[in-house]
């Protein structure tokens, strides 16, 4: 054990002296959290709106003011004709055009019906859909304030409620996703590259002939990355709570324990890669290209898995990030306990054992 601890201490010293690796390990989580939190947010705020008001009465002015006062929109341009709409979109001067027809106020007061046309720039369909939904909700709220006390002969009321994330903050989606991506990439990539580097330099053979067993030598090299990945996890959680204002609804010890299991899964995968390849370039390529794309596509973070063709849904089951993302979302967002994530936990544990067993087998073959 004393020899093993000395190997672990040596690996920590090597890692701390490698400033580039430390920059990646500690700087990447912060950078990704800030980018996803403030630059790549799916929320739509302060979108520019152009107004085409043929009526120009008191009611349209009140609706326009309500739209402009919203945190989602800023009225930036007033149009004179519909021929200007396409030009506005071409120049990127507006994401939405609101058109009020003539006699808007009279139609609304006398016939209880008035039309508002919303035209969005669908070159970005997701953003356009969100913007139109926001504007429609503002107009409906304004209408309810005016005519809410009047009873109609027939009326169907729709009541909506958003559970777990009533404010529809995008951080509730991307924080678990970023955690998954960071731990997957750092755990697998840094471990595999570190061990393969020893092979390229010829120092791995020297380590393997030491009094300690070859497997323990490899594990001693993985332990520093286990500790630093756990530090990254703490850093991400602190930024999520105090910078991005995302509370942890469930049990923090359970979240840390499940994250530790996932880190072990990624480290086992990194050990498996290191046992197969002999160059850092190949290990880096497999980690970045071979794992980044599946992690993005099949985790459910960016694309709903249920919308994929059946064959791809089946393939997603062998991607560890799918199960960890489900675990993190269940604990952090929904506040669920261990009873609801037993299946995902067992699958991750099984993957860890399979990857580790395959890595051990390869190392034994390599040493025979």
Secondary structure, 3 states (H helix, E strand, C coil): CHHHHHHHHHHHHHHHHCHHHHHHHHHHHHHHHHHHHHHCCCCCCCEEEEEEECCCCHHHHHHHHHHHHCCCEEEEEEECCHHHHHHHHHCCCCCEEEEECCCHHHHHHHHCCCCEEEEECCCCHHHHHHHHHHHHHHHHHHHHHHHCCCCCCCCCCCCCCCCCCCCCCCHHHHHHHHHHHHHHHHHHHHHHHHHHHHHHHCHHHHHHCCCCCHHHHHHHHHHHHHHHHHHHHHHHHHHHHHCCCCCCCCCHHHHHHHHHHHHHHHHHHHHHHHHHCCCHHHHHHHHHHHHHHHHHHHCCCCCCHHHCCHHHHHHHCCCHHHHHHHHHHHHHHCCCCHHHCHHHHHHHHHHHHHHHHHHHHHHHHHHC
